[in-house]
Amino acid sequence: MKIKNPKLKISAQGRSASGGKNSGFSLLEMLVALSVFAVAASVSAGALLNISDAQQKILALRVTQDNLNYALDVMGKEIRTGISYHCGPDVSTTPLDCPSGGSSFTFINANGQTVTYKLDNQRLAVSKNGGNTWQYLTSPDLVIIDQLSFYTIGAPASDNLQPRVTIILRGMAGIKEKLKSYFNIQTTISQRLLDS
């Protein structure tokens, strides 16, 4: 049976009157093309999500580094010009070594203030009035500090050692489990004034 069309002659068997194939797609060809497109779109979407997660993790790490750099820079400048290093849980200006580490660090800064650094609620805290009031140097939204230790050597004047303190920070950045980054930071600061 033949169907007549003035523009194109197509037979019922799918062949033109001249014997050539139709120029359209069959249902099977359309399904295969659609499946290939769906697979490619899924792979591309997964790659974009992974790139987005990596970008968020890098951004969180950068903000964490900026936050910790600021805190350690403030501490370093003040400790370097300070005297009477005291390592221990109490707020005291009697020089005391902590070769096995302490949870807080107290000293007298260049302005004569008694300054103490410690870990409080997973944040780095500082007091500049003998422990009466505290300010936080790190943000709990950006940085969670799990460990803060101070190792002081050479604090007493009679030991012939230049006073220095090693600070160790351990913690993590990022809120989502997938985006968490862990860090370990260690820095050593020596007193600028010569020990007498």
C-alpha positions in Angstrom: 0.0 0.0 0.0 1.4 3.4 -1.0 0.5 6.8 0.5 0.8 9.7 -1.8 2.1 13.0 -0.7 2.8 15.8 -3.2 5.9 16.9 -1.4 7.4 13.5 -0.5 6.5 10.0 -1.5 6.8 7.5 1.4 5.7 4.0 1.3 4.1 2.2 4.3 7.3 0.1 4.7 9.3 3.2 5.6 10.9 3.7 2.2 10.5 6.5 -0.2 9.1 5.9 -3.6 12.6 6.2 -5.0 13.9 3.4 -2.7 16.0 5.5 -0.2 15.6 5.6 3.6 13.6 8.2 5.5 15.6 11.1 6.9 13.9 11.0 10.4 14.9 9.1 13.6 13.3 5.9 14.7 11.9 5.5 18.2 14.9 3.3 19.2 17.4 5.8 18.0 15.6 8.6 20.0 15.7 6.4 23.1 19.4 5.7 22.7 20.2 9.4 22.2 18.1 10.4 25.2 19.8 7.8 27.4 23.3 8.9 26.3 22.3 12.5 27.0 20.9 11.6 30.5 24.1 9.7 31.4 26.3 12.7 30.3 24.1 15.2 32.2 24.3 13.0 35.4 28.1 12.8 35.2 28.4 16.5 34.6 26.0 17.4 37.5 28.1 15.1 39.8 31.3 16.8 38.7 29.8 20.2 39.3 28.7 19.2 42.8 32.1 17.9 43.6 33.7 21.1 42.4 31.3 23.1 44.5 32.1 21.1 47.6 35.8 21.4 47.0 35.5 25.2 46.5 33.5 25.4 49.8 36.2 23.4 51.6 39.0 25.6 50.2 37.1 28.7 51.2 36.5 27.4 54.8 40.2 26.5 55.1 41.2 30.0 53.8 38.9 31.7 56.4 40.3 29.4 59.1 43.9 30.2 58.1 43.1 33.9 58.2 41.4 33.6 61.6 44.3 31.6 63.1 47.0 33.8 61.5 45.4 36.8 63.1 45.2 35.2 66.5 48.7 33.8 66.4 50.1 37.1 65.1 48.5 39.0 67.9 49.8 36.5 70.5 53.3 36.4 68.9 53.8 40.2 69.0 52.6 40.5 72.5 54.5 37.5 73.9 57.7 38.5 72.1 57.8 41.8 73.9 56.6 40.4 77.3 58.4 39.3 80.4 57.8 36.9 83.4 56.5 33.9 81.4 54.3 31.7 83.5 52.9 28.4 82.2 50.2 26.7 84.3 46.5 26.7 85.1 46.7 29.7 87.5 47.0 33.4 86.5 50.4 34.3 88.0 53.4 36.4 86.9 55.9 34.3 88.8 58.2 32.8 86.1 57.5 29.1 85.7 58.6 26.6 83.1 56.2 24.0 81.6 58.4 21.4 79.7 55.5 19.0 79.7 52.9 21.6 78.6 50.3 23.7 80.2 46.7 24.7 79.4 47.2 28.5 79.9 50.1 31.0 79.6 50.5 34.2 81.6 53.0 37.0 81.2 53.4 40.8 81.6 53.2 42.6 78.3 55.2 45.7 77.2 52.4 48.0 78.7 52.7 46.3 82.1 49.4 44.4 81.8 49.0 40.9 83.0 48.0 38.9 79.9 46.7 35.3 79.9 45.9 33.1 77.0 43.9 29.9 77.3 41.4 27.6 75.6 37.8 28.4 76.5 34.8 26.6 74.9 36.9 25.5 72.0 38.0 29.1 71.3 41.3 30.9 72.0 40.6 33.4 74.8 42.8 36.3 76.1 42.5 38.3 79.3 44.5 41.6 79.8 43.4 42.3 83.3 44.6 39.3 85.4 41.8 37.0 84.4 38.8 39.1 85.3 37.4 39.4 81.8 38.1 37.4 78.7 37.9 38.1 74.9 37.8 35.5 72.2 40.4 35.6 69.4 38.8 32.9 67.3 35.3 32.4 66.0 33.4 29.2 67.0 31.6 29.4 63.6 34.9 29.2 61.7 37.4 27.4 63.9 36.9 24.7 66.6 40.1 24.3 68.7 40.4 20.9 70.4 43.8 21.4 72.0 45.9 24.4 73.0 49.1 23.7 74.8 51.9 26.0 76.0 55.5 24.6 76.5 57.6 27.2 78.3 61.4 26.9 78.8 63.8 29.4 80.3 61.2 31.4 82.3 63.2 31.6 85.6 66.0 34.2 85.4 68.6 32.0 87.1 68.6 29.2 84.5 70.8 30.9 81.9 68.3 30.2 79.1 66.5 32.7 76.9 62.7 32.4 77.7 60.6 30.9 75.0 57.2 29.4 74.6 56.0 26.8 72.1 52.3 26.9 71.2 50.5 23.9 69.8 47.0 24.3 68.4 44.9 21.4 67.1 41.4 21.6 65.7 39.2 21.7 62.7 37.4 24.0 60.3 34.1 23.5 58.6 30.6 22.8 59.7 29.5 20.0 57.3 31.0 16.6 57.9 32.0 16.4 54.2 33.8 19.8 54.3 35.7 19.5 57.6 39.5 20.1 57.5 41.7 19.3 60.4 44.8 21.3 61.3 47.8 21.1 63.6 49.8 24.3 64.1 53.0 24.8 66.1 54.9 28.0 66.6 57.8 29.0 69.0 58.2 32.5 70.3 61.2 33.7 72.2 61.3 36.7 74.5 62.9 39.7 72.7 64.6 41.1 75.9 67.7 39.3 77.0 67.1 37.2 80.1 69.0 38.6 83.1 
